[in-house]
Amino acid sequence: MALCIESDHLEKVQRILALHFEGLEVWAHGARVTGVDLTPDTELELVVISESRLSFEAMTAVEKAFVDSGLPFRVDVMDWAKLPESLQKQIKKEHDVVQAAAES
């Protein structure tokens, strides 16, 4: 699946993710992946893939970074470890990798 986002916006998103979640895989899901009901201001839905829950501080910091980024759409960041299994299954079916996990 192709992520519906301009390349310069994607680069900005990836820079912010690398700064806040270095080494962790991050997936995009929702309308910007499926293209369904997509408008220019449709939010970008991201989920950070981690075995353990992410700290409140890390989530707050990345949310602030996206608010301050100047992107023309909202970015919603979720913690994989906090999602119900039903939502995890749905995201696994339709996602696009925005940031790959670090090689171990």
PETAHU-V101081 format. One record per residue. N is the residue number from 1. RES is the residue in one letter. PSI is psi in degrees with one decimal (* if undefined). Layout:
n = {N/N}
res = {RES/RES}
psi = {PSI/PSI}
This chain:
n = {1/2/3/4/5/6/7/8/9/10/11/12/13/14/15/16/17/18/19/20/21/22/23/24/25/26/27/28/29/30/31/32/33/34/35/36/37/38/39/40/41/42/43/44/45/46/47/48/49/50/51/52/53/54/55/56/57/58/59/60/61/62/63/64/65/66/67/68/69/70/71/72/73/74/75/76/77/78/79/80/81/82/83/84/85/86/87/88/89/90/91/92/93/94/95/96/97/98/99/100/101/102/103/104}
res = {M/A/L/C/I/E/S/D/H/L/E/K/V/Q/R/I/L/A/L/H/F/E/G/L/E/V/W/A/H/G/A/R/V/T/G/V/D/L/T/P/D/T/E/L/E/L/V/V/I/S/E/S/R/L/S/F/E/A/M/T/A/V/E/K/A/F/V/D/S/G/L/P/F/R/V/D/V/M/D/W/A/K/L/P/E/S/L/Q/K/Q/I/K/K/E/H/D/V/V/Q/A/A/A/E/S}
psi = {145.6/135.6/127.1/82.5/141.8/147.4/-38.5/-33.0/-40.8/-42.0/-41.6/-43.9/-46.4/-36.6/-44.2/-43.9/-42.5/-34.8/-40.8/-28.9/49.6/130.9/-12.0/145.1/140.6/130.2/146.6/147.1/176.7/-157.7/-33.5/-10.8/-45.0/-26.6/0.4/131.5/38.2/130.9/165.9/-29.0/14.2/134.0/153.0/118.7/121.2/150.2/130.5/122.0/116.0/145.0/-36.6/161.6/143.5/151.1/152.4/-40.5/-42.2/-42.2/-41.6/-42.2/-43.4/-37.2/-42.5/-41.0/-40.5/-37.5/-41.0/-3.6/-20.6/6.4/144.8/14.5/160.0/146.1/124.2/120.6/127.1/157.5/114.8/-42.3/-19.0/-5.8/144.7/151.5/-35.4/-40.5/-37.0/-43.7/-42.2/-43.8/-38.5/-33.3/-37.7/92.5/167.3/134.0/121.6/-33.4/124.0/152.2/152.9/145.7/135.1/*}
